[in-house]
Every structure is written in C-alpha cells, then in structure tokens.
Amino acid sequence: MGLTSGSSYCGEGYNFDIIENIKNENLIYDLNGNITMLTRYQNEIGLIDSLTYIYRNKNASNMLDIVNDAIASEMASPST
C-alpha cells in the first residue's frame, strides 16, 4: 500500500477468477483504515461498481453513514 496524498492510501488492486469471471478491484483508504472508494471492473463489461463511502462526522469517525454507487445511479436514470 502506498501513500497517495496527505489524507488517503491507495489499496493494491487485485484480480480474481470465479468460474472464468475475471474482475479487478481498486480500493482507496483514509488514514483511519476506512475504505473511501472502491471500483470494480469485469472483463467484457467494464466498470460495474463505483462506490464512495461516507463516514459520520464529516468522515472523522469509523462509523459508516452512506455508500453511493455511481454506476447504479447511471443505470437507474431514464435515458433520453
């Protein structure tokens, strides 16, 4: 794990294969060790998750408050 800025760490991405279903995940952590962002990619599909984790007290605690998924939001939006 390497320091990416004064306030977060970037987790090492990893690949795994579940019945030939290749995925790649990337994680970003805050200095408390909390996940702040998770992105998941799947072969032949692309980005399948783009999660942002928000913690209580303006991210000053370890208590998870909200998880936003940008991909789910895009899929739920009606196309024009």
VEXDREN-2710 file (C-alpha; in Angstrom, 1 decimal):
% VEXDREN-2710
k/r/px/py/pz
1/MET/0.0/0.0/0.0
2/GLY/1.4/3.4/-0.9
3/LEU/0.6/6.9/0.3
4/THR/-1.2/8.8/-2.5
5/SER/-1.8/12.1/-0.7
6/GLY/-1.9/13.7/2.8
7/SER/-5.3/12.1/3.5
8/SER/-5.6/8.7/1.8
9/TYR/-3.9/5.5/0.9
10/CYS/-4.5/3.6/-2.3
11/GLY/-5.0/-0.1/-1.9
12/GLU/-3.4/-2.5/-4.3
13/GLY/-5.8/-3.7/-7.0
14/TYR/-6.2/-7.4/-7.3
15/ASN/-7.7/-9.8/-9.8
16/PHE/-9.7/-13.0/-9.1
17/ASP/-11.4/-15.6/-11.3
18/ILE/-14.7/-17.1/-10.2
19/ILE/-15.7/-19.6/-12.8
20/GLU/-13.9/-17.6/-15.6
21/ASN/-15.5/-14.4/-14.4
22/ILE/-12.4/-12.1/-14.2
23/LYS/-12.7/-9.0/-12.0
24/ASN/-10.4/-6.2/-11.0
25/GLU/-10.9/-4.1/-7.8
26/ASN/-9.2/-0.9/-6.7
27/LEU/-9.6/0.5/-3.2
28/ILE/-8.7/3.8/-1.6
29/TYR/-8.5/4.1/2.2
30/ASP/-8.4/7.0/4.6
31/LEU/-5.8/7.3/7.3
32/ASN/-8.1/5.5/9.8
33/GLY/-8.1/2.5/7.5
34/ASN/-11.7/3.0/6.3
35/ILE/-12.5/2.3/2.7
36/THR/-13.3/5.6/1.0
37/MET/-13.7/4.4/-2.6
38/LEU/-14.0/1.0/-4.3
39/THR/-14.1/0.5/-8.1
40/ARG/-14.8/-2.9/-9.7
41/TYR/-14.3/-3.8/-13.3
42/GLN/-15.4/-7.0/-15.1
43/ASN/-14.0/-8.4/-18.3
44/GLU/-16.1/-7.7/-21.4
45/ILE/-18.4/-5.4/-19.3
46/GLY/-16.1/-2.7/-17.9
47/LEU/-16.9/-0.7/-14.8
48/ILE/-19.5/-2.5/-12.7
49/ASP/-19.2/-0.7/-9.3
50/SER/-18.0/2.8/-8.4
51/LEU/-18.7/3.0/-4.7
52/THR/-17.9/6.1/-2.5
53/TYR/-18.1/5.5/1.3
54/ILE/-19.0/8.4/3.6
55/TYR/-18.5/8.2/7.3
56/ARG/-20.2/10.1/10.1
57/ASN/-18.9/13.4/11.5
58/LYS/-17.6/14.6/8.1
59/ASN/-15.5/11.4/7.7
60/ALA/-13.9/11.9/11.2
61/SER/-15.3/8.6/12.6
62/ASN/-15.2/5.0/11.7
63/MET/-19.0/4.7/11.6
64/LEU/-20.2/4.3/8.0
65/ASP/-23.1/6.6/7.1
66/ILE/-23.7/6.4/3.4
67/VAL/-22.5/4.3/0.4
68/ASN/-23.1/5.9/-3.0
69/ASP/-22.8/3.8/-6.2
70/ALA/-22.4/6.0/-9.2
71/ILE/-22.9/3.0/-11.6
72/ALA/-26.3/2.1/-10.0
73/SER/-27.3/5.8/-10.3
74/GLU/-26.5/5.8/-14.0
75/MET/-28.4/2.6/-14.6
76/ALA/-31.5/3.9/-12.7
77/SER/-31.6/7.1/-14.7
78/PRO/-34.1/7.1/-17.6
79/SER/-32.4/7.5/-21.0
80/THR/-33.4/10.5/-23.1
END
